[in-house]
Amino acid sequence: MMIKILNSNKGFKRVLLGAFVAMPLFTLAQQLTKYVDPFIGTGGHGHTYPGATVPFGMVQLSPDNGTQGWDWCSGYNYSDSMIAGFSHTHLSGTGIGDWCDISVMPSNGLINDTIALYREKFSHKNEKASPGYYSVTLNNGINAAFTATERCGLHQYTFPKGTTPVIRFNLGFAINWDAPNGTYIQRVNDSTIMGFRYSKGWAQVQKVYFAARTSVPFTKFYLSDGRDTINGNALMGNGVKSQLVFADLKGKSLLMKVALSSSNMRKALMALDEIKDWNFSAVKKQAENKWEKELQKIAIKSTDEQSKKIFYSALYHTCAAPVLYSDADGEYTNANGELKKMPSGQQRYTEFSLWDTFRALDPLFTVTQPKRITDLINTMLVFYEENGLLPIWDLSTWETNTMTGYHAIPVVADAILKNTKGFDIEKAFTAMKKSAMQNIRGTDLYRQYGYVPQDKYGSSVTVTVEYAYDDWCIAQVAKKLGKIDDYKIFMKRSASWKNLFDPATGFIRAKNSDGNWVTPFDPYLSEHDEKKAMYTEGNAWQHSFFVPQDVYGLATAHGGNKKFIQKLDSLFTVSSALNGTNTSPDVSGLIGQYAHGNEPSHHIAYMYTYVGAAWKTQERVRIIIDSMYHAAPDGYAGNEDCGQMSAWGVWSMAGIYPGNPSGGQYVFASPFFEEVKFNLPLNKSFVIRAKNAGKGKPYIQSVQLNNKPYNKTYINHTTLMNGGVLEFIMGAAPNKQFGSSPATWPSSSSQ
């Protein structure tokens, strides 16, 4: 998606032991890292980066092309042929470009240090990437290779013989919205420097502290403000650069550690100790082991090597965000300038793309990251304590107020409803209510009118239907906690979508404050300006189906299940044309008006199952998988969005999906593999087997759960987490009787 702002406010030993303990598991099981291609998503509009990182790590050490624009939101796009540097922080698949902090570039000799951007050509044939590793040989002959730990990046440079090796730090480097407003570099000794980069961009306050240490001393040290070279050991300015000059290494590699901190330079120096020595291969292996441990959480059996590549590259991307923000001891400085520390054993995270990830990624975390989800919830609660509200889109602990809804709520609600431990549930409920009762972002209008009037607030339809869903989530938590008055209030609010449903057109559409429809009405109209738009990054076709809490109720509003199924069919078969002079580029990956390249469409194919046409879900999902996921740089239909696009693929290829993200039920898809095994805590596993699975056989014929016939079209979260075996018989023709009875359907609030 291209994201828009609607309202702006202000232990190495343990790591080594963990890698060692996990090693026997990897040698016994199939190596899965070989199926990951970090270049998937770096082309087209995917906006991912190919560089070295570990799961959820603070450091994302990756190349930047130095090109500005939407398709360079991660700093890199596969279509480019230039590299301007290798920076240490990158956003994964977002629609706004930011971060790319602490940019480093090797060169053969000193770079003419002007404000002009220095770049070198490269070829993709000289580029490699795998989990925890990236390397490239530039056209000038320098080979650059990188790996990482959680807070420290390890560089390895090999310069041509007879050259003068130089490493340049450019704290003035910036992409898209970002601009530095305070940078500093200091020489500590002849092999160590430290500094910071303050900047303002998508997040209005960003502060990154760093320390760097080289394996051999540098012989000269230059500082520059981009215009003049300055003598001395330290320099502060808005775009400070330094060049470290080394003696001829005669073909030997130069290594450098660069560590980050969100607190101060001293903590960055301490973080250098995450890498104790200069063994690049050992650090690379440790990073690979960490990724292998993540990938082993879902083991698949298939003879289709390309599909394995798509699946495990997607699972890899589900571990790219959110990322660590606090230091190893839990300390951090937030965007308010406050030095804080998380409770013992907890870490703070950032990069919460909640408008996207609440739909499939966060529910996946309750299965694949049952321990980490507690830290993520506690991060949101700390954000609430510091800012008064739960986060909308937390970047560097700054509230960007990006996108619609208050979608920390379904994430927190899902955790509570699934009995996740380790956070204060009462505080969480209070925070959820406060977000729902705020007087910004159109919530006051929503409460006043029962919908958001278009003449009072832009993107009014999307805002209304998303608030209604979030309110349903609050209601379910209230019910669980025995707060019946709150339950009644928020259940009533959860039906607010009905105030904008127009039975004459069959669409959810905008009204003004006088209660009249906004005219003229064109369901194909797409307007990218959020103040003029009625639908965020889409049109009536995509957003009129966002009632995941009450699919049965939406079908009733259409005149019954049969008519609703016909409307769903129309979505996938009408023209893919968009009307308007400022259409949203996010409306991509079109099948009819179904837009898989953007998140509002992600649940729609599963809605058939809620009204008795499960075979159509199976058919549509298989078509989407086949047409929208590919083992290529442009393998995603739109922005990858911090793991959401990948999470849809992981769930759907496995054969189940959270149609209602906080409903605790996983709707059957069209199982893609012979076997999918979820390796769960306490040595449990949940296995999904699909006999006759494969191309041309998308339809479920029958199901068994733990060797007993099973007629429902979904399983509960508790069923999955208790372990067991779910077996499907697949076929080339639909079994229209399977899932036809209302007793087999997933839950709807009005059913």
QUIWO-V777168 format. One line per field, one symbol per residue. psi: psi as a letter, one per 30 degrees, with the letter a starting at -180 (. if undefined). burial: 1 if it has 16 or more other C-alpha atoms within 10 Angstrom, else 0. A space follows every 50 residues. Layout:
psi=???
burial=???
//
This chain:
psi=ljkkkfkkl.ieeeeeeeeeefeeeefelkkffffkjffkfflbgegllg akllkglekjjlkkfgklleghfgfkkfflglkfljlfkkkjglgkkabh likkkllilkkjiafkkklkllkffgkkkljgkklkjlfgfkkkkkalae gkkkkjkjlkkgljkkkkkjffklkcfkkkgjlkkkkeaggkllaljklk bekfjkjkklkkklfllkfljkkkgfekkkkafkkkafhkllkkkllkfh flkklkkjllkgeleeeeeeffffjeahjeeeeeeeeeeeeeeeeffjkl kkfjeeeeeeefeeeeffgflllkellfggklklfggkjlkllkfllkla ijiefeffeeeeeeefefhfeffeeeeeeeeeeeefffllkejjjhgkjf hkllligfefeeeeeefghklgljeeeeeeeeeeefglglggeeeeeefg ljkeffklheeeeeeeeeeeeeeeeeeeeeggieeeeeefeeefgffffg kjfefglklkllfgfkkkllkjffkkkfjfffkfkkhaaeeeffgihffi eeeeeeffgleeeeeeeeeeefflkgkkllfhlkffilhkjbgkjffkef fffefffeffgghefeeeeeeeeeeeffklilehfkfakfhhfeeeeeee eeeeglkiejegfgkjkkbjkflekkjjjllhglkkkjkjkgllkgifkk elkkjhgkkkflgllleeeefflakjkkkllfkkjffkgfkfffllkkfg .
burial=11110100000000100010001000000001101111111111111111 11111111111111111001111111110101111111111111111111 11111111010010000111010000011111111111000111111111 11111111110011111111111111111101111110001111111111 11111111111111001100111111000000011111111111110010 00011111111111101110110110010100111111111111111111 00000011111111111111111111110111111000001100011111 11111111111111111111001111111111110010111111111111 11111111111111111101000010011011101100001111110001 11110011111111111111111111110010000110011011111111 10000111111110001000001111111110111111111111111111 11111111001001101110110001010000111111111111111111 11111111111111111111110110111111111111111111111111 11111111111111111111111111111110001111111111001111 11111000011111101001101111111110011001110001111100 0
//
